[in-house]
Amino acid sequence: MQNLPFELLNEIFAYVGPSASAFMRVCRDFYKVSKDNATLSNNLLVRYGRLFAFEAIITAHPKILTPALTHKLLDKGAVVPRPLIQRLARDGLLAKLSGFVVTILYVRAQETYVDWSHSDNDEIRIQQQLFLYYTAKSHKDMILMKKVVTEVETLVERSLYCPLYTCPAFTTEIQLLLSSFPKTLDTYAKAGLDLNILPNVVDFVVVLLESSWRDEPHSHAPVETLMRLLRTNILVLSRRQFKMIMRSLNSCLAIDALRPVLPLLPFDAVDILRKMFHAEFEVTQWAGMQTLHTAIWFQDRFPRADTLAWVGQIMRKSFSIPDSTPSPGVDVFSAPFVYSFRSPIGPEVLEWIACFERNTVGAAPICFDHIVLTMAGTDRPPGVAAAAQPPLVQSTKMFSKYIQLGLPFTPRHLAWIRHAVSVEVVLTFLRAVEATGGLGILGDGGLDQHYNESGEADATGHSSTDAPVSSPASPLSTTPSQKRKVPHHCVDDGPSIAHQVLRVLLRRTENEHAAHAHMYGQHVAQCKSIHPKQPFPKTVFHATLEKYMQELEVVTTFKRLKVAEKVEPVKLKVGIEIKVQPVAAVTVA
């Protein structure tokens, strides 16, 4: 209360009325303090600053300016600008002051400014130079601009000219002086300019930034000016003011441009920004692509462990694919859904989440679902280069990247890939299953249950029912009379886990194909328009898996019979002489 100006106290008194006893006591205390010149001078300097103290007192309440108070203000560093001395007689301000005060001010002015007179007008000279600066700038006359800058900086230093903070054009003019004439800021810092006396510091900072960004969006020049104001303590921002400035700018680009300013603030500005964005995400209910991009942008600029969880929360809220949808007639595992799926997640987001996979809780599996769905629903027609199909190329590339991260397969991935129309996609999926084991695609129950249910029993890979592993037309199909006995030291520990998983997939696919073929045969018998000998077609997944398994079985067989060095020859019953060594289970890439 003691730091408030008299005019504001009068307004408060008129508002509360004379019956407010508590306020009356405060006013009496303030009146007692106002009689102490030392305390009053401190309050006035805090309220108006050293540069504006005398001008504000003479303009607003000159009756309190006694010779004793004048001496106190001068002793504490208050300055008398030369334009103020020039205006005392010209604007009729001398009549409001006592003769002793005028004498003190004139003596101080004579000591500070040797060459001055009443007829001079520094304000007009400054305005003329500023007009000349605008003219030179519009004509891009760099020589004249440089000359004007030197002239204005020298004039401000000698006269301590500064526009009065109560003038309507104060913000525009002071901004021009600080940004276009750099040395004036050092002059004002020595003279004691304090911009915190402004009635609205937030508006001043916002106008300072936006007026410069209007011509050069988010340039560094106004940011540099703001940094110099903060370093010299001409301007000091509070937490509340900083928050209001950020809300007024309301732009990620503006915040990005102001990043060099944040370390100069006397508080944790990043924490304020984090809370602001968190509140904004709460309003949007953590949904939407714009929210996701904003969260990623914030984490890139201000890395924090807690903000990484935002990405996972947004991904789960906006982009997760449930097993069932509330929309009637929509099956997420059906072919129409797979072929019509278009992922809103771009490759740059997939790359970013892959880099922070361990800390973005739940985001990577959702991205993996989108990648598999995009692969399954994308086709490359014959004769079309891969570069002409960016979704297929990008999804295949990201699929390999996420496989390297160790993300597990799930039955839903298999359900989507079974609808794939591209052989490349199926081969990429099968190679990944072979490389990683792919146990997750079998669902619950473990490998043993699924392996035995499919007709594959023992650990060496031989069927307990002697059923063929591949289709009847496969060259690997064998009968008991055709089987060749292999010495026990030629047999390794059996097929790898990935090999067994692929066998189970092939067995399941063949069983499903047989069931569909049976239904197709019944339909053919009832419909005479279909040729009775036309076979039921295999899906792309079935045909590719069958061929892949044929090649894998051949390679695995020769791997298990691989010859080792320094081993005695062994005669096989078929008359082939080979050298044998015990080998560990080999995973075929």
Buried (B, 14 or more C-beta within 10 A) or exposed (E): EBEEBBEEBEEBBEEEEEEBEEBBEBBEEBEEBBEEBEBBBBBBBBBBBBBBBBBBBBBEBBEBBBBEBBBBBBEBEBBBBBBBBBBBEEEEBBEBBBEEBBEBBEEBBEEBBEEBEEEBEBBEBBEEBBEBBEEBBEEEBEEBBEBBBEBBBEBBBBBBBBBBBEEEEBBBBBBBBBBBBBBBBEBBBBBBBBBBBBEEBBBBBBBBBBBBBEEEEBEEBBBBBBBBBBEBEBBBBEBEBBBBBBEBBEBBEBBEBBEEBBEBBEEEBBEBBBEBBBEEBEEBEBBBBEBBBBBBBBBEBBEEEEBBBBBBBBBBBBBEBEEEEEEEEEEBBBBEBBBEBEBEBEBEBBBBBBEBBEBBBEBBBBBBBBBBBBBBBBBBEEEEEEEEBEBBBBBBBBBBBBBEEEBBBBBBBBBBBBBBBBBBBBBBBBBBBBBBBBBBBBEEEEBEEBBEEBBBBEEEBBBEEEEBBBBEEBEBEBEEEEEEEBEEEBBBEBBBBBBBBBBBBBBBBBEEBEEBBEEBEEEBEEEEEEEEEEEBEBBBBBBBBBBBBBEBBEEBEEBBBBBEEEEEEBEBEEEEEBEBEEBEBEBBE
